[in-house]
Amino acid sequence: MKEYDYLIVGAGLWGSIFAHEANKRGKKCLVIDRRTHTGGNIYCENVEGINVHKYGAHIFHTNDKEIWDYVNSFVEFNRYTNSPVANFNGELYNLPFNMNTFYQLWKVKTPEEAKEKIRQQVEEAGITDPENLEEQAISLVGTDIYQKLIKAYTEKQWGRKATELPAFIIKRLPVRFTFDNNYFNDRYQGIPIGGYNKLTEGLLKDIEVRTGVDFFENREEFTNMAETIVYTGPIDEYFSFQFGQLEYRSLRFDNQLLDQENYQGNAVVNYTDGETPFTRIIEHKHFEFGTQPKTVITHEYPQEWVKGAEPYYPVNDDKNTAVFNQYKDLAAQEENVIFGGRLAEYRYYDMHQVVGSALKKVKTHFI
């Protein structure tokens, strides 16, 4: 008999949900994480009473009532609505593209006028078979929106020219002919009252957790401790990079505590010009309608991923997909190992998708 039923490698959202559900079913679990805290990328740092999203802005949104009720069973979520603003060389525009944006761009006041303006620009561009991201975007929303609100922001994000990026990255662009600044169409949206750590603490209550522990430094010892391993780390690392390293885009965050109550009046302001080196500024207190006398802002800089940096966005091109599929085939042959989460599955997940994926795995595993 081994000491634990499950060893969960990674105390992020996926691993925490699996651990919670296994514990609920009477299974003995040990959760480990190489970071010094639980919660993975949803971890918040408390600065002057403000919950600072340490690994970038996280806004929970879903259409799935079951998922919404699930997360709210651990912590109540507030009514935060994501309504970002774009700053292009000092000009401000509402996002997503809606009637406010079109009025700011062209002074049009009716949906018909806005549709006609876009139609004219798309027609003038004359793109019938888009071969790259630039052509795809212009064929959808015309040149003005592309030049001011898409081009430079996307190039900063990916570190490549829009003409070098594949068209499929922008399959469609959200265009609304209403005066609605709500970025997400989802029915449920909000931030946990008191921060995301409350969610993680609720999930991992009564479960043994060890942080600052690297699975790979004592792999054999950890493997022998449990009947089943639940692995949520990078899949290429699990297999010792034998087919090569999968590629990611990463981010660098520059946090500043300011001795003022309100810096930009909004949680998220995107900088869509090419001269500004960062993509956006996050003002964290606005996620929870904070009234603290000070504020914390974060400048977000995209960068190429190198080993040791945080892997944020998988580069799901043909080359990386082929490498991942080799690792996926190896994973399918592993006995008593469950792979799950964004790093183990090499895919971008929104939070509600992480919750859905983990609950689905629990359902199939504990039949």
C-alpha positions as CSV (number, residue, x, y, z in Angstrom):
1,M,0.0,0.0,0.0
2,K,1.3,3.4,-0.9
3,E,1.0,6.4,1.3
4,Y,-1.3,8.4,-0.9
5,D,-4.0,7.6,-3.5
6,Y,-3.1,10.6,-5.6
7,L,-0.1,12.8,-6.0
8,I,-1.2,16.0,-7.7
9,V,1.8,17.8,-9.4
10,G,0.8,21.4,-9.6
11,A,-1.5,23.4,-7.3
12,G,-3.1,25.5,-10.0
13,L,-6.8,25.5,-10.7
14,W,-6.9,22.2,-12.6
15,G,-4.9,20.3,-10.0
16,S,-6.8,21.9,-7.1
17,I,-10.2,20.9,-8.5
18,F,-9.0,17.3,-9.1
19,A,-7.6,17.2,-5.6
20,H,-10.8,18.6,-4.1
21,E,-13.0,16.1,-5.9
22,A,-10.8,13.1,-5.1
23,N,-10.7,14.1,-1.4
24,K,-14.5,14.5,-1.5
25,R,-14.6,10.8,-2.6
26,G,-12.5,9.7,0.4
27,K,-9.2,9.6,-1.5
28,K,-6.0,10.6,0.3
29,C,-4.2,13.3,-1.8
30,L,-0.9,15.2,-1.7
31,V,-0.6,18.3,-3.7
32,I,2.9,19.7,-4.6
33,D,4.0,22.8,-6.4
34,R,7.4,24.2,-7.3
35,R,6.2,27.7,-6.7
36,T,6.1,29.0,-3.1
37,H,2.3,29.4,-3.3
38,T,-0.8,27.6,-4.4
39,G,-3.2,28.8,-7.1
40,G,-0.9,28.7,-10.1
41,N,-1.5,31.7,-12.4
42,I,-4.6,32.9,-10.6
43,Y,-2.6,33.6,-7.4
44,C,-3.1,37.1,-6.0
45,E,-0.6,39.1,-3.9
46,N,-2.0,41.5,-1.3
47,V,-0.5,44.9,-1.6
48,E,-1.9,47.7,0.6
49,G,-5.2,45.8,0.8
50,I,-5.4,45.4,-3.0
51,N,-5.4,41.9,-4.6
52,V,-2.8,42.1,-7.3
53,H,-3.1,39.5,-10.0
54,K,0.5,38.4,-10.0
55,Y,0.5,36.5,-13.3
56,G,-1.7,38.8,-15.3
57,A,-5.4,39.8,-15.2
58,H,-7.8,37.0,-14.6
59,I,-11.5,37.7,-15.3
60,F,-13.9,34.7,-14.8
61,H,-16.7,34.4,-17.4
62,T,-18.8,31.6,-18.6
63,N,-22.2,30.7,-20.0
64,D,-22.3,27.4,-18.1
65,K,-24.4,27.8,-14.9
66,E,-23.0,24.5,-13.5
67,I,-19.5,25.9,-13.7
68,W,-20.5,29.3,-12.3
69,D,-22.4,27.6,-9.4
70,Y,-19.4,25.4,-8.8
71,V,-16.9,28.2,-8.3
72,N,-19.4,30.3,-6.3
73,S,-19.8,27.4,-3.9
74,F,-16.2,28.2,-2.6
75,V,-16.3,32.0,-2.8
76,E,-18.9,34.5,-3.8
77,F,-18.1,36.3,-7.1
78,N,-18.8,40.0,-7.6
79,R,-20.5,41.8,-10.5
80,Y,-17.3,43.0,-12.3
81,T,-17.8,43.5,-16.0
82,N,-14.8,43.6,-18.3
83,S,-15.0,46.8,-20.4
84,P,-11.4,47.6,-21.6
85,V,-10.4,50.8,-23.2
86,A,-7.8,51.2,-26.0
87,N,-5.3,54.0,-26.1
88,F,-3.9,54.7,-29.6
89,N,-1.4,57.5,-29.4
90,G,-3.5,59.3,-26.8
91,E,-6.9,58.7,-28.5
92,L,-9.3,56.5,-26.4
93,Y,-11.6,53.9,-27.9
94,N,-14.0,51.5,-26.3
95,L,-13.6,47.7,-26.7
96,P,-14.8,45.4,-28.0
97,F,-15.5,47.1,-31.4
98,N,-19.0,48.5,-30.9
99,M,-21.1,51.6,-31.7
100,N,-19.1,53.7,-29.1
101,T,-15.9,52.7,-31.0
102,F,-17.4,53.5,-34.4
103,Y,-18.6,56.9,-33.1
104,Q,-15.1,57.6,-31.7
105,L,-13.5,56.6,-35.1
106,W,-15.9,58.1,-37.6
107,K,-18.6,60.0,-35.7
108,V,-21.3,57.7,-37.1
109,K,-24.4,57.4,-35.0
110,T,-26.4,54.5,-36.4
111,P,-25.7,50.8,-37.0
112,E,-26.4,51.3,-40.7
113,E,-23.8,54.1,-41.0
114,A,-21.2,52.0,-39.2
115,K,-21.9,48.9,-41.3
116,E,-21.6,50.9,-44.5
117,K,-18.3,52.4,-43.4
118,I,-16.8,49.0,-42.7
119,R,-18.3,47.5,-45.9
120,Q,-16.6,50.3,-48.0
121,Q,-13.2,49.7,-46.4
122,V,-13.4,46.0,-46.8
123,E,-14.4,46.4,-50.4
124,E,-11.6,48.9,-51.1
125,A,-9.1,46.5,-49.6
126,G,-10.2,43.9,-52.2
127,I,-8.9,40.9,-50.2
128,T,-10.7,37.7,-51.3
129,D,-8.4,35.0,-50.0
130,P,-6.6,36.2,-46.8
131,E,-3.1,34.8,-46.6
132,N,-2.0,36.2,-43.3
133,L,-3.3,37.9,-40.2
134,E,-3.2,41.4,-41.6
135,E,-5.3,40.5,-44.6
136,Q,-7.7,38.4,-42.5
137,A,-8.3,41.3,-40.1
138,I,-8.8,43.9,-42.9
139,S,-11.2,41.6,-44.7
140,L,-13.3,41.5,-41.5
141,V,-13.3,45.0,-40.1
142,G,-11.6,47.3,-42.7
143,T,-8.4,49.4,-42.5
144,D,-9.2,52.0,-39.8
145,I,-10.0,49.5,-37.0
146,Y,-7.1,47.3,-38.1
147,Q,-4.5,50.1,-38.2
148,K,-5.5,51.7,-34.9
149,L,-6.7,48.9,-32.8
150,I,-5.3,45.6,-34.0
151,K,-2.0,45.8,-36.0
152,A,0.6,47.0,-33.5
153,Y,-1.1,45.4,-30.5
154,T,-1.0,42.0,-32.2
155,E,2.6,42.5,-33.4
156,K,3.7,43.3,-29.8
157,Q,1.8,40.3,-28.5
158,W,3.3,37.8,-30.8
159,G,6.7,39.5,-31.5
160,R,6.2,39.1,-35.2
161,K,4.8,41.2,-38.1
162,A,1.1,40.8,-38.8
163,T,2.0,39.8,-42.3
164,E,4.1,36.9,-40.9
165,L,1.3,35.6,-38.7
166,P,-1.2,33.0,-40.0
167,A,-4.7,34.1,-40.8
168,F,-6.3,31.5,-38.5
169,I,-5.2,33.4,-35.4
170,I,-8.0,35.9,-36.2
171,K,-10.8,33.7,-37.5
172,R,-13.4,36.3,-36.5
173,L,-13.4,39.6,-34.7
174,P,-16.2,40.6,-32.3
175,V,-18.1,43.5,-33.9
176,R,-21.2,44.8,-32.2
177,F,-23.6,47.3,-33.6
178,T,-24.9,48.3,-30.1
179,F,-23.5,50.7,-27.5
180,D,-22.4,47.8,-25.3
181,N,-18.8,47.9,-23.8
182,N,-19.1,44.5,-22.1
183,Y,-16.2,42.5,-23.6
184,F,-17.6,39.1,-23.0
185,N,-21.0,37.8,-24.2
186,D,-21.1,35.3,-21.4
187,R,-24.1,35.3,-19.0
188,Y,-22.0,35.0,-15.9
189,Q,-18.9,37.2,-15.1
190,G,-17.1,38.4,-12.1
191,I,-14.1,38.3,-9.7
192,P,-14.0,36.4,-6.4
193,I,-14.8,38.7,-3.5
194,G,-11.6,38.9,-1.6
195,G,-9.5,37.6,-4.5
196,Y,-8.7,34.3,-6.3
197,N,-6.8,33.0,-3.3
198,K,-10.1,32.4,-1.6
199,L,-11.1,30.1,-4.4
200,T,-7.9,28.1,-4.2
201,E,-8.1,27.9,-0.4
202,G,-11.6,26.6,-0.6
203,L,-10.6,23.9,-3.1
204,L,-7.6,22.8,-1.1
205,K,-9.2,22.9,2.4
206,D,-8.3,19.8,4.4
207,I,-5.8,18.6,1.7
208,E,-2.1,18.2,2.4
209,V,-0.1,20.7,0.3
210,R,3.6,21.2,-0.1
211,T,4.9,24.3,-1.9
212,G,8.4,25.2,-3.0
213,V,8.8,21.5,-4.0
214,D,10.0,20.4,-7.4
215,F,8.6,17.0,-8.6
216,F,11.6,16.5,-10.9
217,E,14.2,16.9,-8.2
218,N,12.9,13.8,-6.4
219,R,10.9,12.2,-9.1
220,E,11.4,8.5,-8.1
221,E,10.6,9.2,-4.4
222,F,7.4,11.1,-5.3
223,T,6.3,8.5,-7.9
224,N,6.6,5.8,-5.2
225,M,4.4,7.7,-2.8
226,A,1.1,7.5,-4.6
227,E,-1.0,5.0,-6.5
228,T,-1.8,7.6,-9.2
229,I,0.0,10.7,-10.4
230,V,-2.0,13.7,-11.6
231,Y,0.4,15.8,-13.6
232,T,-0.4,19.4,-14.6
233,G,3.1,20.6,-15.6
234,P,4.7,21.0,-19.0
235,I,4.2,17.8,-20.9
236,D,7.6,18.1,-22.6
237,E,9.4,18.4,-19.3
238,Y,7.7,15.2,-18.0
239,F,9.3,13.3,-20.9
240,S,12.7,15.0,-20.5
241,F,12.2,17.1,-23.7
242,Q,13.1,14.0,-25.8
243,F,11.3,15.4,-28.8
244,G,12.5,19.0,-28.1
245,Q,11.0,21.9,-26.2
246,L,7.5,23.2,-27.0
247,E,7.4,26.9,-27.7
248,Y,5.4,29.6,-25.8
249,R,5.0,33.3,-25.6
250,S,5.8,34.8,-22.2
251,L,5.0,38.0,-20.3
252,R,7.0,40.4,-18.1
253,F,5.1,42.4,-15.5
254,D,6.3,45.7,-14.0
255,N,4.3,46.5,-10.9
256,Q,4.1,50.0,-9.3
257,L,2.5,51.1,-6.1
258,L,1.3,54.6,-6.5
259,D,0.4,57.1,-3.8
260,Q,-2.9,58.1,-5.5
261,E,-6.4,56.8,-5.4
262,N,-7.1,56.2,-9.1
263,Y,-4.6,56.1,-11.9
264,Q,-6.6,55.3,-15.1
265,G,-10.2,54.9,-14.1
266,N,-10.4,51.4,-15.5
267,A,-9.1,47.9,-14.7
268,V,-7.7,47.4,-18.3
269,V,-6.3,49.9,-20.8
270,N,-4.7,48.4,-23.9
271,Y,-2.0,50.4,-25.7
272,T,-2.5,49.7,-29.4
273,D,0.2,51.9,-31.0
274,G,3.6,50.6,-32.1
275,E,5.7,53.1,-30.1
276,T,4.5,52.0,-26.7
277,P,6.6,48.9,-25.7
278,F,3.9,47.4,-23.4
279,T,0.5,46.0,-24.5
280,R,-1.6,47.2,-21.6
281,I,-1.8,48.7,-18.1
282,I,-3.8,46.8,-15.4
283,E,-5.1,48.8,-12.4
284,H,-6.0,45.9,-10.0
285,K,-8.2,47.7,-7.5
286,H,-10.9,48.2,-10.1
287,F,-11.5,44.5,-10.4
288,E,-13.0,44.7,-6.9
289,F,-14.3,48.3,-6.9
290,G,-11.6,49.2,-4.4
291,T,-11.6,52.4,-2.4
292,Q,-8.1,52.1,-1.0
293,P,-6.1,55.4,-0.8
294,K,-3.3,53.9,-3.0
295,T,-3.3,52.0,-6.2
296,V,-1.2,49.3,-7.9
297,I,-0.7,49.3,-11.7
298,T,1.0,46.7,-13.8
299,H,2.6,47.3,-17.2
300,E,2.5,44.1,-19.3
301,Y,5.3,43.4,-21.7
302,P,5.0,40.3,-24.0
303,Q,8.3,38.5,-24.7
304,E,9.7,35.4,-26.3
305,W,9.7,32.4,-23.9
306,V,13.1,31.0,-22.8
307,K,13.6,28.2,-20.4
308,G,13.1,29.6,-16.8
309,A,10.5,32.1,-17.9
310,E,6.8,31.5,-17.3
311,P,5.1,29.8,-20.3
312,Y,1.8,31.6,-20.9
313,Y,0.6,31.2,-24.5
314,P,1.4,28.0,-26.5
315,V,2.5,28.6,-30.0
316,N,0.1,26.2,-31.7
317,D,1.6,26.2,-35.2
318,D,2.2,23.1,-37.3
319,K,5.7,22.5,-36.0
320,N,4.7,22.6,-32.3
321,T,1.6,20.7,-32.8
322,A,3.5,17.8,-34.4
323,V,6.0,17.8,-31.4
324,F,3.1,17.9,-28.9
325,N,1.3,15.0,-30.7
326,Q,4.5,12.9,-30.1
327,Y,4.4,13.7,-26.4
328,K,0.6,13.0,-26.3
329,D,1.2,9.5,-27.7
330,L,3.7,8.8,-25.0
331,A,1.3,10.2,-22.3
332,A,-1.4,7.7,-23.5
333,Q,1.0,4.9,-22.8
334,E,1.7,6.0,-19.2
335,E,0.1,3.8,-16.6
336,N,-1.4,5.4,-13.5
337,V,-0.6,8.9,-14.7
338,I,-3.4,11.5,-15.5
339,F,-2.3,14.5,-17.6
340,G,-4.5,17.7,-17.4
341,G,-4.4,21.4,-17.6
342,R,-3.0,24.0,-20.0
343,L,0.7,23.0,-19.8
344,A,0.1,19.2,-19.9
345,E,-2.4,19.6,-22.8
346,Y,-0.4,22.4,-24.5
347,R,-3.4,24.6,-25.1
348,Y,-4.7,27.9,-24.1
349,Y,-7.5,27.7,-21.5
350,D,-9.8,30.3,-20.1
351,M,-10.5,29.7,-16.4
352,H,-14.0,28.4,-17.0
353,Q,-12.6,25.9,-19.5
354,V,-10.0,24.8,-16.9
355,V,-12.9,24.1,-14.5
356,G,-14.9,22.3,-17.1
357,S,-11.9,20.2,-18.2
358,A,-11.0,19.2,-14.6
359,L,-14.6,18.3,-13.7
360,K,-14.9,16.2,-16.9
361,K,-11.8,14.3,-16.1
362,V,-13.0,13.6,-12.6
363,K,-16.4,12.4,-14.0
364,T,-14.7,9.9,-16.4
365,H,-12.0,8.8,-13.9
366,F,-14.3,8.1,-10.9
367,I,-17.0,6.2,-12.8
